[in-house]
Amino acid sequence: TGTLQIEVASSIADADAREWDSLVTASSTAAPDCASGNPFLLHAFLRALEESGSATAETGWMPRHLLLRDIDDTLVGALPCYLKSHSQGEYVFDHGWADAFERAGGRYYPKLQCSVPFTPATGPRLLAAKGEKRETWRRALLDGLEQVGENLDISSAHITFMPRDEWELAGEAGYLLRTDQQFHWTNDGFSGFEDFLAGLSSRKRKNIRKEREAALAGNGIEIDWLSGDRLTEEVWDRFFEFYMDTGSRKWGRPYLTRPFYSMIGETMAERIVLMMARRDGRYIAGAINFVGDGTLFGRHWGCIEDHPFLHFEVCYYQAIEYA
């Protein structure tokens, strides 16, 4: 329109960090079904993905972020977006769509993907400032995405892991709606892990206690919770070793590079908790968690030694205990 302008940024660095993060805050508080304080949309997280070489044109994630500015050149809206040459790292499997599209004579890639790379966590995508024009700005982002797609001559644009209100808004704008399901653990007023166990059946309580005993004392393993200045480069070296081991066995090529961890360790250390398993004085397994405002986001894990029940202990029971 005459008062709004869409700019396509080829790097998150083209957006002012303070302005971007203010949009994230405004959008997170306005979405009641979002896990609170989603850290993955923060400028520092997205910048670490790009500048570490994890999400770049070379890896099939070419940044094409939409920046919405008003007549005063103020950033009033944004949409994290990437031009994709494949469908990996999205945790939404549209290979069937791609195959059908190409069998019909079309070219599915590149496509526009609006998401946080490698991150299947629900969070706002139509980032908009607070104010009476908020809905106008969010609709302008959807219109802008369509226009950018037409200009780039792509097959399709996708928005994934968005909150329900944005999902409904996209449906009103003519987007096809997709449904999914996730399972979240909620702290229902528990004062500690034993309080949580008390709400389970006797059989389940017994099984979990038995598993925890076997995973830790039974293997001579202790768990360290590491955050802030305890996230040293040596710790990241160990954790990256775990990450690479899991990635190599499960997916063939891990998505995140070693510099990524150094960058988030420098800029987001207080929002990270590593659960690290130690045996005989050295770390043998670990899981990374990101801390929101009242929400703990568990991400990936890895190990260099296999021990019964250790995966559940490090990834789930320790995270529940922390929460």
N, C-alpha and C positions, 0 to 999 in steps of 0.2 A: 504494500500500500504506500501512500505518500508519506506516511510517518514511520514506517518500519522497513528495515533493510536486513536481508539475510547475507551473511558473509560465510564463506566456506574456508575453514582454517586447515592447513596442511600439517599442523602440529598443535598440540595442546599448549605449547609455549607461546603461541600467538594470542592466547587469551590471558588476561591478567589474573593471577592466582587468587587474589582477594575477591575480585568480582565473581569469578567462577564459583569459588567456595561459598559465597553469600547466596548464590542461586541454589546450590546444593542444600544448604541449611534451610532456606525458605521452602524448597520442594519437599524435603524430608519431613518437616513438621506439618505440612499440609496433607500428607498422605497417611491416613490412620492405619492402613493395613501394611505399611512398610515396617520392617524391623528398624528400630530407632537408631539414628546416627550412623547410617551406612557409610563406612570409610572408603569404599572402593570408587566412589565418584569424586573423591577429593582430587584437586589438581595435582598434588604431590604423588598420588598413586598412579594416575594416568600418565604423568610425566615420566615416572620411573619405568613404566612399561615401554614407553616410546624410546627414551634415551638410553635404556639398557640394551636395546636391540631386540626386545621380546615381541613388541607389537609394532611392526614397521612394514613398509612396502615389500621388503625382501622376504618377510615371513608371511606375506599374504594378508597383512592388516595395514592398509594404507590409511592413515588418519585423514578424515574429511569431516571435521566437527562443524556443526552448524552454530553460528553465533548470530543472535537476533539483537539488533540495536534500534533504539528509538531515534526520534528526530534530533535529540541532543547527543547522539553517539554513545548513549549509556547502554551497557549490556543488560538487557531485560530478559533474555532467554538463551538457552543453549541446549544442544543435543549431542551427546558423545556418539560419534559415527565413524565407520570405517568402510572403505571400499575393499571388498573381500574377493580373493581369487580362488577360494575353497570354502568348505564349511567346517573346518576343524577348529577346536577351541571354543565352540559356542555352547556346547551341552544341550543343543537342540538339533535333532538329526533330520535335516531336510534333504538327504540324499535322494529319497524317493521323488521329491518334487524336481530336483535337478535332472534325474534320469528321464522322467516323463517329459519335462520341458524340452530336453535335447532330442529325445526320440521324435518329438513333434516338429523338429526342425529349428528350434530356438537355441539361443546361447544363454545359459543360465548365469555364468560368471563373466565379468564381475557383477556382484550384487552389493547393495548398501546394507550394512549391518549396524544397527543402533544398539549398543550394549557396552558392557565393560569386558574387555577381552579375558577369556579363560576364567570367568567368574559367574557361576550360576546362582547369584544371590539377588532376590527381588529388591528393586530400588527404583526411585524416580528416574525417568529418562527425559521427560519434557521439563527440563529445568527452567523455572520461571520465577521472577521476582514477586514479592508480595505486592498487593495493591488491587484496586478495583479492575484493572485491565489484565489481571492474571490469566483468566480464561481466554481472552483475546490473544495473548502472547503464546499460550500453549497451542491453540488452534493454528496460529501463524507458523509455529514450528512444524506441525504436521503438513500444512500446505507447502511450507518451504522444502520439506523432505521430498514431497512429490515433485516439486519443480526441479530440484537438484537432480533427482533421478532421471527426469526427462532430459535435462541438459547433458547428463553423462551417458544417456542412451543405455541404461542398464535394464536387466530383466525385472528386477523387483527390489523393494526395500523392506527390511525386517526390523521390528522392534521386539526385543526379548526381555523377559523377566521384569516386566513393568507392573506397577501396582494396579489394582482393579479400576480405580477412577480414570487412570490414563488409558487403560485397556478399553473401557467403555467410550471414552472420548474418541479414541482411534476408530472404534466401530462406527460411531456417528459420522466420522469423516470418510467412511467408505473402505476402511482397511478390513481384510479378512481376520476374524478373531480365532485365536488358538487357545486351548485350555491345557493346563498342566497341573501337577500336584507335587507338593513337597511336604516333608515331615519335620516339624520343629519340636525341640524340647523346651518346655516352659517351666520356669521356676514358680511353682504355685505356692509361694510363701514359705518355702522350705528354709530352715535355719542352717542346715548342713546336709551332708550326703546321707547320714543315718536317718535324718528326718524324711528325706526323699524315699529311702528304702522302706520306711515304715508304711508308706502308702501302697506298697506292692504286696502281692500274695506271699505267703511263707516260702513257697517253692522258689519263686523268683528272687526273693531276698537271699536265700541260701545259695543259689547258683551264682549270684553276682559277688557275694562275699568270697565264695570259693574261687571264682575266676580271678579276682583281684589278688587274693593271697598267692595263687599259683603264678600269676604274672610277675609279681614283685618279689616277695620274700622267697618264693620257690625258686627264683632264678638269680637271686642276689642283686636285684635291680632297684635303684632309687630314681625318683622323678624330680627334676628341677623345673621350676617355673621361671623363665627368663624374660625380662622386659627392660625397657629403658637402656641405661648404660651397661647392662649386663649382656646386651646383644653385640658382642665383639666380633671382629672379623674372623677370629678363630672359630667362634660358635657358628657363624654363617658358613664357613668352610665345611664344618661337620654336617650342618643341616642340608647344604646343597648336595653333599655326597649321598645323603638319604634320598633326597628328592630325585636325583639322577637315577638311582637304583630303581625306584618305583616306576619312574617314567620309562626307563629302558625296558622294563619287564611288561608294563601294561600297554603303553601306547606307541612305543618305538622311538619317538623323539619328544623329549620334554619341551614345554613351551617357554619356560622362564630361564633367563640367563643368570649367571653368577652375579654380574654387576647389579641386577635388579634388587637383590637382597641387600647389598651394601647401600643402595640409594634409599630404600624404604627404612633401613636401619638408621640412616642419618636423618630422615625427614619425618618418620612416623613411629619412632621407637616406643612412644608411650601408648600407641594404639596396637601394639603387637605383643602377643604372649606365645613364647615357644614352650611346649611341653617336651622336655628332653629326658630320655631314659639313659641312665648311667650305670655301667657295670664294670667292676674292676678298674675304676678310675677313668674310664673313657666313655664318651657318648656313643651309643649303638643304635638309637632310634629317636625320632622326634616328629612332632606335629606343630604346624603353625596356625595360630588363631589371631583374628583381628578383633579389636575391641570397639564396639559402637557405644552409643549412649544407652546403656541398659541391655545391650545385645552382644553376645559373643559369637563371632562368625568363624566356624571351623573350616579350614581349607584343606591342604594336602599333608601327607605324611610320608615317611620312608624309614627304612631300617637297613642295617648291614649284618644283623644277626636275627635269625628267626627264633622266636620263643612263643610258646602257647599263650594265647589271650593278651599278648602285649599290644596288638593293634587296637583292640577295644579299650584297653586301659589308657593308652596314650591319647587316642582320638576322642573317646566318649566319656569314660568315667572321670578322667582328670579334668576335662572341660566342664562336665556337670558340677564337679566339686568346686571348681573355680567360680562358676556362675552362681 
